[in-house]
């Protein structure tokens, strides 16, 4: 063997991506009864527990009702609620509202004017209905994703039927009033997020993976379509999107290959203008339902692989870091994944039983990745603040009593005010854009003002 061959082999070995151990499964929970129960969306709440939504035919008034489940930090049920009428009603996305309580988006066949109307439900902190709204026309209209906006409103995407329908973007006030509505053609919008420039990014499908970028008023800035490679797929769709630390976008979804025999998970990275940086396929019968960027600049995807809940973790370049399957007898899938305040992950989905062919909601808690700690910490006066903050939650540890916390932007404007305690030591920063902030803490000596970076 020549020296050149030896060096080439060594270089190949050196550049092979390193596979690492996946996180441990800490616990799994199931919810439902003897009929059809599906989990679609999960969010960690400020008390450390979780809020889940989906749909159920085990409970409620109709053939299928919106299902809302509140749990503690260990997944134990605190309460459940159903919403809907005598027909079919679905829940697809849930948020904890800034002013307290929860807001759910989905679709209803029980109310409204069409075959299905977009269905919006606002509840108090115990899940009791405060108000409901329906939006749409006489056809099939559905809401699949809801996000908070920086001005205290909500942004929704889904599908609107009709001649000028397709991907639908709807901005709603805190009281459920329509502020504006836009449609863009194509088939459907499955995920929407507000971006650092106060506009919005939508992931959906027009036969290919489709991204729609708008300004703050919902007017189109650009649209882009993607396919893994020419001739490789006959249909593709984008199911989730997040803005990345470099202000680009990460998109998950799936493709049907050209033979029609396989559904393959897509993961796509673009720059801020939607120009493709890389686009990967994973597996042979896989779906990528949910994606987010992690503090190490990699990505984690929640989905399904041959009927098992599938969690894929990648390096920043999209190469696989680890993968994990959580198996339930017969069939299961992971519909939504979120990172939790302990740097672990929470996954919601559903499982199917072999003999009855019914489904239950499943909730899966994973530990932090091996070797991933709680992050850098600023130490001051015997207590600590996790920093930098990658969205989600900021944790203050070592505090001994209730303290007041304010967050100021670089112009000195207060953007957040909250009381934290040893029992509730977290600030919810999900609604804040990336940037530099000043954290002011009072009520405990010494008083502290620190610069915090939110990425």
Secondary structure, DSSP 8 states (H G I E B T S, - for coil): --HHHHHHHHHHHHHS--------EEEEEEE--SSBEEEEEEEE-TTS-EEEEEEESSSSSSSBEEEEEEE-TT--EEEEEEE--SSBEEEEEEEE-TTSSEEEEEEESSSSSSSBEEEEEEE-TTS-EEEEEEE--SSB-EEEEEEE-TTS-EEEEEEE-STT-EEEEEEE-TTS-EEEEEE-BSSEEEEEEE-TTS-EEEEEESSSEEEEEE-TTS-EEEEEEE-SSTTSEEEEEEEEEEE-TTS-EEEEEEEEETTSS-EEEEEEEE-TT--EEEEEEE-SBEEEEEEEE-TTS-EEEEEEETTEEEEEEE-TTS-EEEEEEE--SSEEEEEEEEE-TTS-EEEEEEEE-TTT--EEEEEEEE---TT--S--EEEETTEEEE-SB-SSEEEEES--S-EEEEEE-TTS-EEEEEEE-SSS-EEE-TTS-SEEEEEEEESSSS-EEEEEEE-
